[in-house]
Amino acid sequence: MINVMTELSKRLNSLYKNGATYMIILLVVVLGGAFFYFKVYLPKSTFRTIHPTVGKLDVKVFGIGEVNAKEIYPVSSQTGGKILTVETDQGCWVKKGDLLATVDPVDMPHLYAESRISATKARYGLLALQKELESLNAQKRLIRVTYERYERLQKQGYAAQAEYDKAKADMQSIDAQIAATLANVDSSKSEIARAEKSVDSFKEKLSRFKIYAPIDGFVIAKDAEVAQTLQVSQPIVRIVDPKTVWVKAYIDERISGKVAIGNTAFITLRSRDGVSLSGHVARIATMSDAVTKEREVDVAFDVLPIPFYINEQAEVSIITETIDAIVKVPHSLLRQQNGLTGVWVLKEGRAHFQPLNITARGEDGVGVAEGLPLVSRLIVPDANKKPLSEGMRVYQ
């Protein structure tokens, strides 16, 4: 009896252990299946859908370029020499007429002073001649009185011929002296004019040793330093006119046909990522690049950002056309299938590829002419899920 009970106990323990093992295996299978269904199968088959929208579409073209300016002035000296001072630096604002630099004039100040002395001497010489002429005119009046008296007396027979002849000779002599003095006066005036021109010439030359700002502007480069020896017309600084700063963008010829002067544009600078600055097309180059087949389009800022940096990379988007009340589809939904561009549409729980008749492209999507009802449910593709295929069952 004891043996029978022992054997029965062993069989019950064995059945219990096997049952527990089967239960554990079943539980693992169920949990694994649930994990696969909810974490693997369903995510690859479940997609979000959206409807097409109707609204305004801005047709834009895009280009990449750099910040530049229409008017950049290389300020240089008209004469060579050693630089004594540089009064500004890059990154500084200057006003028209501000002193920018001075160059060693060497002996020019002495030559200028000598020319002024020569001019002053010539003026004093003219003054002396004018006084001399006044004296001669006074003597002539006295001599004329004497001459006219002897002339009357000689006619009446009361004056000797010799006395009359002497009075007449004195009259002719004073006239000759006056004529000579008048000639000297004219010569002196010419000398004064020459001396004054010499003064002006040296003054002008001396002024060239000081370099002034030609405009109100911003210094973008300093090309020379103190004690450096300049060559004639060698730039010292470069100044940009802030009113002419723009982005020199390059746009593919194939999409540049509708770009026109005055088009609204938006500028994104590399140093201000995410910030869109308003602008407009200010100039379109008349020649395209023969190698890149791109056209230069200059886009001006409506409000110049301060600070700005010449040659900074920038992107521009130019609105060439605005279409109202058009069916729009986001770019992210567009796919290529058998050489056609279209979207995946959900119909009766399955995915179907529908080609689109795209009539316009904008920054936020494309415009569709017809064939896409507003009630259509457009499938939003997801790279992390199962790739869409024709007739594939799709869950929402």
C-alpha positions in Angstrom: 0.0 0.0 0.0 2.8 2.4 0.8 4.5 1.6 -2.5 1.3 2.4 -4.4 0.9 5.7 -2.6 4.5 6.6 -3.3 4.1 5.8 -7.0 0.9 7.9 -7.3 2.6 10.9 -5.7 5.5 10.7 -8.1 3.1 10.6 -11.1 1.1 13.7 -9.8 4.3 15.7 -9.3 5.4 14.8 -12.8 2.1 15.9 -14.3 2.2 19.2 -12.3 5.7 20.0 -13.5 4.9 19.3 -17.2 1.7 21.4 -16.9 3.6 24.3 -15.5 6.1 24.1 -18.3 3.3 24.0 -20.9 1.7 27.0 -19.3 4.9 29.0 -19.3 5.5 28.1 -23.0 1.9 29.1 -23.9 2.3 32.4 -22.0 5.6 33.2 -23.8 4.0 32.5 -27.2 1.0 34.7 -26.4 3.1 37.5 -25.2 5.5 37.2 -28.2 2.5 37.2 -30.6 1.0 40.3 -28.9 4.4 42.1 -29.1 4.7 41.3 -32.8 1.2 42.4 -33.5 1.2 45.6 -31.6 4.9 46.6 -32.0 5.8 45.3 -35.4 2.8 44.4 -37.6 0.5 47.2 -36.8 3.0 50.1 -36.9 4.1 49.1 -40.4 0.5 49.0 -41.6 -1.0 52.0 -39.7 -0.6 55.4 -41.4 -1.9 58.9 -40.8 -4.1 60.4 -43.5 -4.9 64.0 -44.4 -7.1 65.8 -46.9 -6.0 68.2 -49.7 -6.6 71.8 -48.9 -7.7 74.8 -51.0 -5.9 78.1 -50.6 -3.3 80.6 -51.9 -0.1 79.2 -53.3 3.0 81.4 -53.7 5.0 80.1 -56.6 8.7 80.7 -55.7 12.1 80.1 -57.2 15.1 79.6 -55.0 18.8 80.6 -55.3 22.0 80.6 -53.3 24.5 83.4 -53.3 26.3 85.8 -51.0 25.8 89.2 -49.4 27.4 91.9 -51.6 26.7 95.5 -52.6 26.2 97.6 -55.7 28.5 100.3 -54.5 31.8 99.5 -52.7 34.4 102.3 -52.6 38.1 101.4 -52.4 39.4 104.6 -50.8 43.0 105.3 -51.8 45.6 108.1 -51.9 46.3 110.0 -55.1 49.9 110.2 -54.1 52.4 107.7 -52.7 54.1 108.0 -49.4 54.4 106.8 -45.9 51.2 106.4 -43.9 51.3 108.5 -40.7 47.8 107.7 -39.3 44.8 105.5 -40.0 41.8 106.9 -38.2 39.3 104.0 -38.7 39.1 100.3 -38.9 36.9 97.6 -40.4 33.5 97.3 -38.8 33.3 101.1 -38.2 30.7 103.5 -39.5 32.0 106.7 -41.1 30.4 110.0 -42.2 31.1 111.7 -45.5 34.1 114.0 -44.9 35.5 112.1 -41.9 39.3 111.9 -41.9 40.3 108.4 -42.6 44.1 108.6 -42.9 47.1 110.9 -43.4 50.2 110.4 -45.6 53.6 112.0 -45.0 53.7 115.1 -47.2 57.5 115.4 -46.9 58.5 118.9 -48.2 55.1 119.8 -49.6 54.2 122.2 -46.7 57.4 124.2 -47.3 56.7 124.5 -51.0 53.2 125.6 -50.2 54.5 128.2 -47.8 57.0 129.5 -50.4 54.3 129.8 -53.0 52.2 131.8 -50.6 55.1 134.2 -49.9 55.7 134.6 -53.7 52.0 135.4 -54.2 52.1 138.0 -51.3 55.3 139.5 -52.8 53.6 139.8 -56.2 50.6 141.6 -54.7 52.9 144.1 -52.9 54.7 144.7 -56.2 51.4 145.5 -57.9 50.5 147.8 -55.0 53.9 149.7 -55.5 53.3 150.0 -59.2 49.8 151.3 -58.7 51.2 154.0 -56.3 53.8 154.8 -58.9 51.1 155.2 -61.5 49.2 157.6 -59.3 52.4 159.7 -58.8 53.0 159.8 -62.6 49.4 160.8 -63.3 49.8 163.6 -60.8 53.0 164.8 -62.5 51.3 164.6 -65.8 48.6 166.9 -64.7 51.2 169.5 -63.6 53.2 169.1 -66.8 50.0 169.4 -68.9 49.2 172.7 -67.3 52.7 174.0 -68.0 52.6 172.6 -71.6 49.3 174.3 -72.3 50.5 177.7 -71.0 53.6 177.6 -73.1 51.5 176.6 -76.1 49.3 179.7 -75.7 52.2 181.9 -75.1 54.1 180.6 -78.1 51.1 181.2 -80.3 51.0 184.8 -79.0 54.7 185.2 -79.5 55.5 185.7 -75.8 57.4 182.4 -75.3 60.6 181.2 -76.9 60.4 178.1 -79.1 62.9 176.3 -77.0 60.7 176.6 -73.9 57.7 175.4 -75.8 59.6 172.4 -77.1 60.9 171.5 -73.6 57.3 171.6 -72.2 56.2 169.4 -75.1 59.0 166.9 -74.5 58.2 166.7 -70.8 54.6 165.9 -71.8 55.7 163.1 -74.1 58.1 161.7 -71.5 55.5 161.5 -68.8 53.1 159.7 -71.2 55.8 157.2 -72.0 56.5 156.6 -68.3 52.8 156.1 -67.6 52.5 153.7 -70.5 55.5 151.7 -69.2 54.1 151.6 -65.7 50.7 150.4 -67.0 52.5 147.6 -68.8 54.3 146.7 -65.6 51.0 146.8 -63.8 49.5 144.3 -66.3 52.6 142.1 -65.9 52.3 142.2 -62.2 48.7 141.2 -62.3 49.7 138.2 -64.5 52.4 137.3 -62.0 49.9 137.5 -59.1 47.5 135.2 -61.1 50.4 132.8 -61.7 51.4 132.8 -58.0 47.9 132.3 -56.8 47.4 129.3 -59.1 50.7 128.0 -57.8 49.3 128.4 -54.3 46.1 126.6 -55.2 48.1 123.9 -56.9 50.3 123.3 -53.8 47.2 123.5 -51.6 45.4 120.9 -53.6 48.5 118.6 -53.6 48.9 119.1 -49.9 45.2 118.2 -49.4 45.8 114.9 -51.1 47.9 113.7 -48.2 44.8 113.6 -46.1 42.2 111.0 -47.1 38.5 111.7 -46.3 35.4 109.5 -46.5 33.6 110.0 -49.8 30.2 108.8 -48.5 28.3 107.9 -45.3 29.1 104.2 -45.1 30.5 101.1 -43.4 34.2 100.1 -43.5 34.4 96.5 -44.6 38.2 96.2 -45.0 41.4 97.9 -43.8 44.1 97.4 -46.4 47.0 99.4 -45.1 48.6 100.1 -41.8 50.6 103.0 -40.1 54.2 103.2 -41.3 53.4 101.3 -44.5 54.6 102.9 -47.8 51.7 103.4 -50.2 51.8 103.2 -53.9 49.7 105.6 -56.0 46.0 104.6 -55.9 46.7 101.7 -53.5 43.5 101.2 -51.3 43.7 102.1 -47.7 40.2 101.1 -46.7 37.1 99.9 -48.5 33.7 101.5 -47.7 30.3 100.1 -48.6 27.2 102.2 -49.1 24.7 100.5 -46.8 21.8 101.6 -49.0 23.1 99.4 -51.8 23.7 96.2 -49.9 22.0 93.2 -51.4 22.3 89.4 -52.0 23.9 88.4 -55.2 22.0 85.2 -55.9 22.4 82.7 -58.7 19.3 81.0 -60.1 19.1 78.2 -62.7 18.1 79.6 -66.1 15.3 77.0 -66.4 13.4 78.5 -63.5 14.4 82.2 -63.8 12.1 83.1 -66.7 9.3 84.7 -64.5 11.7 86.5 -62.1 11.1 90.3 -62.5 12.4 93.4 -60.9 10.3 94.3 -57.9 9.3 90.7 -57.1 8.9 90.1 -53.3 11.7 87.9 -51.9 12.8 86.4 -48.6 16.4 86.1 -47.5 17.9 83.7 -45.1 21.5 84.4 -43.9 23.8 81.6 -42.8 24.5 83.4 -39.6 20.7 83.8 -38.9 19.4 80.4 -39.6 15.6 80.2 -39.4 15.2 84.0 -39.7 13.5 85.1 -42.9 14.3 88.7 -43.9 12.0 90.5 -46.4 13.5 91.9 -49.6 12.8 92.5 -53.3 14.5 91.9 -56.6 16.6 95.0 -57.4 18.5 94.0 -60.5 18.7 91.1 -62.9 22.0 90.6 -64.7 21.9 90.8 -68.5 24.4 87.9 -69.0 24.1 84.4 -67.6 27.1 82.3 -66.6 28.2 80.4 -69.6 29.5 77.5 -67.5 27.0 77.0 -64.7 24.0 78.2 -66.8 22.8 80.4 -63.9 21.6 83.9 -63.9 22.6 86.5 -61.4 19.7 88.1 -59.5 20.4 90.8 -57.0 17.9 90.9 -54.1 17.9 94.0 -51.9 16.9 94.0 -48.2 13.8 95.9 -47.3 15.5 96.6 -43.9 19.2 96.0 -43.8 20.2 93.7 -40.9 22.8 95.2 -38.6 25.5 94.0 -38.4 25.9 92.6 -42.0 28.8 90.7 -43.4 29.9 91.0 -47.1 30.4 87.6 -48.8 28.2 85.8 -46.2 26.4 82.9 -47.8 22.6 83.5 -48.2 19.6 81.8 -49.6 16.8 83.6 -51.4 13.2 82.6 -52.3 11.5 84.9 -54.8 7.7 84.9 -55.3 7.1 85.0 -59.0 3.4 84.3 -59.0 0.5 84.0 -56.5 -2.4 81.7 -57.3 -5.6 81.9 -55.3 -8.1 79.1 -54.5 -6.0 76.2 -55.8 -6.0 72.6 -54.5 -2.7 72.1 -52.6 -0.8 69.0 -51.6 2.3 69.1 -49.3 5.7 68.2 -50.8 6.2 65.5 -48.2 3.4 63.4 -49.7 4.7 63.3 -53.3 6.1 60.1 -54.6 7.4 58.7 -57.9 5.8 55.6 -59.4 6.5 54.3 -62.9 7.9 57.7 -63.9 4.8 59.6 -62.6 4.5 62.0 -59.7 1.6 61.4 -57.4 0.3 60.6 -53.9 -0.9 57.5 -52.1 -4.7 57.6 -51.5 -6.6 55.4 -49.0 -9.7 53.8 -50.6 -11.7 51.1 -48.8 -8.9 50.4 -46.5 -6.2 49.9 -49.2 -3.5 52.1 -50.6 -3.7 53.2 -54.3 -1.2 55.4 -56.1 -2.8 58.4 -57.9 -0.8 60.5 -60.4 -1.3 64.3 -60.1 -1.6 67.0 -62.7 0.7 69.5 -61.0 0.4 73.1 -62.3 2.4 75.1 -59.8 5.0 74.5 -57.2 5.4 76.6 -54.0 7.4 76.5 -50.9 4.7 74.8 -48.8 3.4 72.4 -51.5 2.2 71.9 -55.1 -0.9 73.1 -56.8 -3.1 70.4 -58.5 -5.3 71.3 -61.5 -7.9 68.5 -61.3 -8.6 64.9 -60.5 -8.1 65.1 -56.7 -11.3 65.6 -54.7 -11.1 67.5 -51.5 -12.6 64.5 -49.6 -9.6 62.3 -50.7 -7.7 60.7 -47.8 -4.0 61.2 -48.6 -1.7 58.7 -46.9 1.3 60.3 -45.1 4.3 58.1 -45.9 6.5 57.1 -43.0 10.1 55.8 -43.5 9.9 53.9 -40.2 6.9 51.8 -41.4 6.2 49.2 -44.1 6.7 50.7 -47.6 3.4 51.4 -49.4 2.5 49.4 -52.4 -0.5 49.2 -54.7 -3.5 47.5 -53.0 -1.7 47.2 -49.6 -4.1 47.1 -46.7 -3.7 50.2 -44.5 -5.0 50.9 -41.0 -5.7 54.3 -39.6 
